[in-house]
Every structure is written in C-alpha cells, then in structure tokens.
Amino acid sequence: MSPSRTPNTSGTRGSNIPQIGFCEEKNRLLGEFVKAIREISELQNQQMQAVIDTAIDGDGDFTRFDVLLHVAQEKKEQAKYAWIEHVEKHGCHEGSI
C-alpha cells in the first residue's frame, strides 16, 4: 500500500490527513521470522562454545546441536514462507509498514 491523502474529517479546514498503510499480520509474521533466525543464531553460538569446550578439555557434546539446529532451520523456513505468502496475497509489500 502506498500512502495516500484523504480528506480531513476532523473539522479542520484546508488540511489533509495522510493515510499510512499498516498491516499488523505482516508485522507479526515478520517478528516470528526474526525470532526464528535469532533462535538459530543462539543455537549456533552454543554449539560453537561446545566445540571450544571439547577442544580444551575433551569433555563436550557439540553433536547434540545437530538435531536442534535442523528443527530450528525448519521453523525458520516455515516462518519465512508464511510471511512471504501473506505479503503476496495481502498486497502489503515492503513499501508499507
């Protein structure tokens, strides 16, 4: 949606109120996508620390993160495509909030 001007209905003469496009669902889905990306990043950080711990003292299980990362990656993909699908169907492209 692009911003457009609509007549002022507040009683003030001679001014226009801009109508700004806002899609709450688009923003919610984008938030879910960003959250999923952050979860992957956190798991990768934890896995890196486990690798370092294993290298230092030989006591660590960094392979346990493989399944967690796989599940997190699937969740991220689902969130991404839900957001993309909504934007395409609803028409609330990048230009609008």
Backbone as CSV, one residue per row, in Angstrom:
resi,resn,N_x,N_y,N_z,CA_x,CA_y,CA_z,C_x,C_y,C_z
1,MET,0.839,-1.170,0.000,0.000,0.000,0.000,0.885,1.234,0.000
2,SER,0.527,2.191,-0.776,1.285,3.425,-0.746,0.466,4.460,-0.005
3,PRO,1.154,5.377,0.696,0.412,6.400,1.418,-0.434,7.224,0.449
4,SER,-1.601,7.582,0.856,-2.455,8.432,0.032,-3.066,9.489,0.933
5,ARG,-3.603,10.486,0.315,-4.223,11.563,1.067,-5.738,11.395,1.025
6,THR,-6.343,11.585,2.165,-7.796,11.538,2.231,-8.270,12.848,2.812
7,PRO,-9.471,13.235,2.485,-9.984,14.486,3.052,-10.018,14.415,4.573
8,ASN,-9.766,15.537,5.170,-9.787,15.639,6.618,-11.236,15.618,7.088
9,THR,-11.521,14.730,8.016,-12.877,14.645,8.543,-12.944,15.136,9.984
10,SER,-11.865,15.771,10.447,-11.843,16.209,11.838,-12.446,17.590,12.027
11,GLY,-12.831,18.246,10.928,-13.429,19.560,11.061,-12.442,20.684,10.806
12,THR,-11.170,20.408,10.686,-10.181,21.427,10.399,-10.203,21.702,8.909
13,ARG,-10.317,22.968,8.549,-10.421,23.308,7.139,-9.055,23.328,6.471
14,GLY,-9.015,22.832,5.216,-7.847,23.017,4.377,-6.687,22.065,4.620
15,SER,-6.824,21.051,5.432,-5.701,20.141,5.649,-6.096,18.728,5.265
16,ASN,-5.099,17.976,4.914,-5.312,16.566,4.573,-4.576,15.705,5.583
17,ILE,-5.140,14.576,5.917,-4.516,13.629,6.824,-3.956,12.487,5.993
18,PRO,-2.639,12.228,6.089,-2.103,11.115,5.313,-2.622,9.782,5.851
19,GLN,-2.959,8.903,4.939,-3.396,7.572,5.336,-2.206,6.632,5.144
20,ILE,-1.681,6.089,6.237,-0.484,5.266,6.195,-0.898,3.806,6.250
21,GLY,-0.347,3.013,5.321,-0.660,1.593,5.300,0.042,0.867,6.447
22,PHE,-0.679,0.042,7.154,-0.123,-0.745,8.251,-0.776,-2.108,8.245
23,CYS,0.045,-3.139,8.276,-0.504,-4.494,8.303,0.022,-5.203,9.547
24,GLU,-0.846,-5.348,10.513,-0.469,-5.978,11.776,-0.020,-7.429,11.579
25,GLU,-0.713,-8.152,10.708,-0.366,-9.554,10.472,1.002,-9.678,9.810
26,LYS,1.295,-8.807,8.861,2.606,-8.809,8.217,3.702,-8.596,9.259
27,ASN,3.502,-7.649,10.136,4.494,-7.372,11.178,4.622,-8.524,12.164
28,ARG,3.508,-9.171,12.488,3.562,-10.316,13.394,4.356,-11.456,12.761
29,LEU,4.067,-11.730,11.490,4.779,-12.799,10.792,6.262,-12.477,10.632
30,LEU,6.570,-11.228,10.365,7.974,-10.825,10.277,8.667,-11.007,11.625
31,GLY,7.971,-10.686,12.705,8.522,-10.897,14.043,8.812,-12.364,14.319
32,GLU,7.923,-13.242,13.866,8.143,-14.684,14.027,9.357,-15.145,13.230
33,PHE,9.530,-14.598,12.044,10.674,-14.936,11.202,11.980,-14.478,11.863
34,VAL,12.002,-13.264,12.342,13.191,-12.735,13.020,13.497,-13.540,14.286
35,LYS,12.470,-13.895,15.030,12.645,-14.709,16.239,13.276,-16.058,15.898
36,ALA,12.817,-16.676,14.818,13.369,-17.970,14.395,14.837,-17.841,13.996
37,ILE,15.179,-16.751,13.330,16.573,-16.512,12.956,17.435,-16.345,14.203
38,ARG,16.927,-15.624,15.178,17.676,-15.424,16.435,17.877,-16.744,17.170
39,GLU,16.872,-17.615,17.144,16.990,-18.923,17.796,18.091,-19.755,17.143
40,ILE,18.169,-19.719,15.818,19.236,-20.435,15.121,20.589,-19.877,15.524
41,SER,20.693,-18.569,15.555,21.950,-17.920,15.927,22.390,-18.316,17.333
42,GLU,21.450,-18.340,18.256,21.761,-18.717,19.635,22.220,-20.175,19.710
43,LEU,21.547,-21.050,18.996,21.961,-22.457,18.972,23.356,-22.610,18.363
44,GLN,23.637,-21.855,17.318,24.965,-21.913,16.711,26.036,-21.420,17.682
45,ASN,25.725,-20.375,18.430,26.667,-19.880,19.448,26.920,-20.940,20.513
46,GLN,25.859,-21.600,20.949,26.006,-22.655,21.955,26.809,-23.828,21.410
47,GLN,26.561,-24.168,20.161,27.314,-25.259,19.553,28.794,-24.887,19.439
48,MET,29.084,-23.663,19.053,30.475,-23.214,18.948,31.160,-23.302,20.304
49,GLN,30.457,-22.895,21.349,31.045,-22.987,22.688,31.301,-24.438,23.069
50,ALA,30.403,-25.329,22.705,30.591,-26.754,22.991,31.794,-27.305,22.229
51,VAL,32.000,-26.855,21.002,33.178,-27.269,20.228,34.453,-26.777,20.916
52,ILE,34.442,-25.545,21.347,35.605,-24.983,22.046,35.865,-25.749,23.338
53,ASP,34.808,-26.020,24.092,34.957,-26.776,25.338,35.538,-28.162,25.074
54,THR,35.098,-28.793,24.001,35.606,-30.119,23.641,37.091,-30.039,23.284
55,ALA,37.472,-29.007,22.563,38.873,-28.844,22.170,39.767,-28.578,23.369
56,ILE,39.243,-27.871,24.353,40.051,-27.508,25.530,40.189,-28.677,26.490
57,ASP,39.077,-29.280,26.868,39.152,-30.310,27.906,38.651,-31.683,27.466
58,GLY,38.277,-31.810,26.196,37.835,-33.109,25.698,36.477,-33.534,26.196
59,ASP,35.812,-32.676,26.953,34.516,-33.037,27.522,33.449,-32.105,26.969
60,GLY,32.782,-32.556,25.957,31.716,-31.758,25.372,30.969,-32.573,24.346
61,ASP,29.739,-32.229,24.134,28.934,-32.945,23.161,28.307,-31.928,22.217
62,PHE,29.079,-31.495,21.241,28.586,-30.499,20.303,27.652,-31.095,19.259
63,THR,27.659,-32.420,19.100,26.795,-33.044,18.100,25.325,-33.010,18.501
64,ARG,25.058,-32.815,19.768,23.658,-32.759,20.212,22.915,-31.578,19.586
65,PHE,23.650,-30.615,19.072,23.017,-29.442,18.475,22.532,-29.688,17.048
66,ASP,22.986,-30.767,16.430,22.618,-31.030,15.041,21.102,-31.127,14.859
67,VAL,20.455,-31.894,15.680,19.001,-32.049,15.573,18.300,-30.750,15.934
68,LEU,18.776,-30.094,16.980,18.171,-28.817,17.381,18.278,-27.782,16.269
69,LEU,19.429,-27.724,15.620,19.613,-26.783,14.517,18.735,-27.152,13.322
70,HIS,18.580,-28.424,13.066,17.715,-28.861,11.970,16.269,-28.424,12.215
71,VAL,15.775,-28.655,13.416,14.410,-28.268,13.769,14.255,-26.746,13.706
72,ALA,15.240,-26.021,14.219,15.188,-24.551,14.189,15.209,-24.024,12.754
73,GLN,15.987,-24.668,11.886,16.039,-24.257,10.480,14.690,-24.484,9.801
74,GLU,14.038,-25.602,10.096,12.705,-25.858,9.539,11.699,-24.817,10.022
75,LYS,11.780,-24.471,11.294,10.891,-23.456,11.857,11.122,-22.110,11.170
76,LYS,12.375,-21.781,10.920,12.703,-20.527,10.240,12.133,-20.512,8.825
77,GLU,12.269,-21.618,8.108,11.744,-21.701,6.743,10.224,-21.550,6.736
78,GLN,9.544,-22.191,7.682,8.088,-22.070,7.763,7.680,-20.622,8.032
79,ALA,8.395,-19.963,8.945,8.086,-18.572,9.263,8.345,-17.662,8.067
80,LYS,9.440,-17.912,7.365,9.779,-17.096,6.191,8.701,-17.218,5.122
81,TYR,8.313,-18.448,4.808,7.335,-18.632,3.740,5.933,-18.194,4.148
82,ALA,5.610,-18.255,5.417,4.321,-17.724,5.881,4.279,-16.210,5.686
83,TRP,5.372,-15.555,5.990,5.467,-14.106,5.802,5.375,-13.743,4.323
84,ILE,6.161,-14.438,3.482,6.153,-14.171,2.048,4.758,-14.402,1.462
85,GLU,4.137,-15.511,1.836,2.799,-15.828,1.318,1.793,-14.748,1.695
86,HIS,1.859,-14.300,2.950,0.931,-13.261,3.391,1.132,-11.975,2.594
87,VAL,2.373,-11.559,2.452,2.669,-10.314,1.737,2.171,-10.392,0.291
88,GLU,2.393,-11.521,-0.347,1.955,-11.671,-1.736,0.436,-11.695,-1.860
89,LYS,-0.240,-12.409,-0.973,-1.702,-12.500,-1.045,-2.382,-11.209,-0.607
90,HIS,-1.848,-10.582,0.434,-2.484,-9.409,1.025,-2.095,-8.123,0.309
91,GLY,-0.955,-8.148,-0.377,-0.510,-6.956,-1.099,0.146,-5.914,-0.233
92,CYS,0.570,-6.280,0.953,1.228,-5.334,1.868,2.747,-5.446,1.696
93,HIS,3.225,-4.952,0.579,4.633,-5.088,0.216,5.527,-4.206,1.079
94,GLU,6.812,-4.261,0.800,7.838,-3.603,1.598,7.607,-2.117,1.798
95,GLY,6.972,-1.456,0.863,6.785,-0.017,0.981,5.866,0.388,2.115
96,SER,5.056,-0.522,2.583,4.161,-0.189,3.686,4.681,-0.798,4.970
97,ILE,4.188,-0.299,6.051,4.679,-0.727,7.359,4.069,-2.052,7.732
